[in-house]
Amino acid sequence: TVYGANDENVGSIEDVILDGETVDFVTLEVGGFLGIGDKEVAVSMENLAFMTDEDGEVYLYTSFTEEQLEAQPAYD
């Protein structure tokens, strides 16, 4: 799960794209409901941060909102 502005669930990680041995970007599944109407968008690692919640669980955070991600072109 990826969380965004206001700690909202903005999507889930679909794939990790590497540039050699370095993570270049990840694709996120955003929008839709129960797998219908969703799409994949690419987000650069520069716009993602690893965070830890109060239970010690690690997750990804971005400052983008779900609406901003849904407005991005689909990754193909």
C-alpha positions as CSV (number, residue, x, y, z in Angstrom):
1,T,0.0,0.0,0.0
2,V,1.1,3.5,-0.8
3,Y,-0.1,6.4,1.3
4,G,-0.3,10.0,0.2
5,A,-1.3,13.5,1.4
6,N,-3.6,13.4,4.5
7,D,-2.4,9.8,5.1
8,E,-5.0,8.5,2.5
9,N,-4.4,5.2,0.7
10,V,-3.6,6.3,-2.8
11,G,-2.7,3.0,-4.4
12,S,-0.7,-0.2,-4.4
13,I,2.6,-1.2,-5.8
14,E,2.3,-3.1,-9.1
15,D,5.9,-3.3,-10.3
16,V,9.4,-2.0,-9.5
17,I,11.4,-0.8,-12.5
18,L,15.1,-1.0,-12.2
19,D,17.9,0.9,-14.0
20,G,20.7,-1.6,-13.5
21,E,20.7,-2.3,-9.8
22,T,19.0,0.9,-8.8
23,V,15.2,1.4,-8.5
24,D,14.2,4.0,-11.1
25,F,10.5,4.1,-10.4
26,V,7.6,2.0,-9.3
27,T,4.2,1.6,-11.0
28,L,1.2,2.0,-8.8
29,E,-2.3,0.8,-9.3
30,V,-4.7,3.7,-8.7
31,G,-8.4,4.4,-9.0
32,G,-11.1,2.0,-9.7
33,F,-13.0,-0.3,-7.4
34,L,-12.3,-4.0,-6.9
35,G,-10.0,-4.0,-9.9
36,I,-12.4,-2.3,-12.2
37,G,-11.5,1.0,-13.7
38,D,-8.0,1.1,-12.2
39,K,-4.8,2.0,-14.1
40,E,-1.1,1.8,-13.5
41,V,0.9,5.0,-13.3
42,A,4.7,5.4,-12.9
43,V,6.1,7.3,-9.9
44,S,9.8,8.2,-9.6
45,M,11.6,7.1,-6.4
46,E,12.4,10.8,-6.0
47,N,8.6,11.2,-5.1
48,L,8.5,8.3,-2.7
49,A,9.8,7.8,0.8
50,F,9.9,4.7,3.0
51,M,8.1,5.3,6.3
52,T,7.4,3.2,9.4
53,D,4.1,3.3,11.3
54,E,3.6,3.0,15.0
55,D,3.5,-0.8,14.7
56,G,6.9,-0.9,12.9
57,E,5.3,-1.7,9.5
58,V,7.1,-0.2,6.6
59,Y,5.1,1.5,3.8
60,L,5.7,3.9,1.0
61,Y,4.6,7.6,1.2
62,T,4.2,10.2,-1.5
63,S,3.0,13.8,-1.3
64,F,0.7,13.2,-4.3
65,T,-3.0,12.8,-3.7
66,E,-5.1,10.0,-5.2
67,E,-6.7,12.6,-7.6
68,Q,-3.3,13.7,-8.8
69,L,-2.1,10.2,-9.4
70,E,-5.3,9.3,-11.3
71,A,-4.8,12.3,-13.5
72,Q,-1.4,11.0,-14.6
73,P,-1.1,9.1,-17.9
74,A,-1.3,5.4,-17.7
75,Y,2.0,3.5,-17.7
76,D,2.2,0.9,-20.5
